[in-house]
Amino acid sequence: MAENGKDIKSFTPEELKKELEAKGEKGFRAKQMYEWMHKKLATGFDEMTNLPASLREKCKEEYYYADLEPVTVLTSKLDGTRKYLFRLRDGHFVESVWMKYHHGNSVCISSQVGCKMGCRFCASTLDGWERNLTPSEMLEQIYAMARDNGERVSNVVVMGTGEPLDNYENLVKFIRMLTNEEGLNISQRNVTVSTCGLVPEIRRLAEEDLSITLALSLHAPTDEKRKELMPIAKRYTLAEVMDACEYYFNKTGRRISFEYALVAGVNDNEEEAGQLISLIGGKNCHVNLIPVNPIKERDYVSTAQDKVLKFKNKLEKNHINATVRRTLGSDINASCGQLRKQHMEV
């Protein structure tokens, strides 16, 4: 495979057709090849048996073909969640998670190698940012897990390592390819993108004519408290972030999901529950309460279960839809960035 060649798995159906026609190939070859890559999940050109051998050889010489092999796979004894560590072609590593639910299989994938955002409770950001992932590297995380488990993926969450909206162009291309009927054809309504609150990009995403769910990492109900936990809060105020979320909802009709990681003694008391109600009350939204996963580099502790339920009940009494995220894979370090960091420290 041409490691430095064009990244053929990042081509849309239209781009692939144009590319092959420029080489004198018939247009239908692009459709065949796209199906092999994005529907049949072929691991290389040699599997594409209805393509001429000469074309396959030419492609091997000229194109890079993203095909991720897991370096480590951890399976939870508690719930069957699987955590994957993948090595990329440049030697960097990314993590992905496979989760089984009664309604189907969900995957959580990474959008960057490392992260610039510096959120205090997240392991992903501890070693800084290296680079953005390409559309093919995001897609291939899903394909590799689907191949390994032998089952279809029904829900995709871009909530692993990285800030997806900081990799905007590649993210949007990835979503369009993932939901294309010539590929896995996953419903856009089953795709969730998380952001810590990049205001211009939220507004831009609202214009893309997508039906995905936007999940905002809120984690605090005031600017002062948010600045303690999330450096991005120094760039954009909560008022600006909320305006952008309102704009997104008005443009797309898709309710916003607010992610709120509960940290004992930091953002989980009654006063903060009241401030959160004041901030988001009356909005078409959903709050996902997340007992924080402790990481050894920080002294944050997860909120006790009874206090989590008290916080949730207060929101619900004020007509705010709230759920407590089911903790999956807690015995295998399934939280963002933990497995990659452990591997790098070995």
Secondary structure, 3 states (H helix, E strand, C coil): CCCCCEEHHHCCHHHHHHHHHHCCCCHHHHHHHHHHHHCCCCCCHHHCCCCCHHHHHHHHHHEECCCCCEEEEEECCCCCCEEEEEECCCCCEEEEEEEEECCEEEEEECCEEECCCCCCCCHHHCCCEEEECCHHHHHHHHHHHHHHHCCCCCEEEECCCCCHHHHHHHHHHHHHHHCCCCCCCCCHHHEEEEECCCHHHHHHHHCCCCCCEEEEECCCCCHHHHHHHCHHHHCCCHHHHHHHHHHHHHHHCCCEEEEEEEECCCCCCHHHHHHHHHHHCCCCEEEEEEECCCCCCCCCCECCHHHHHHHHHHHHHCCCCEEECCCCCHHHCCCCCHHHHHHHHC
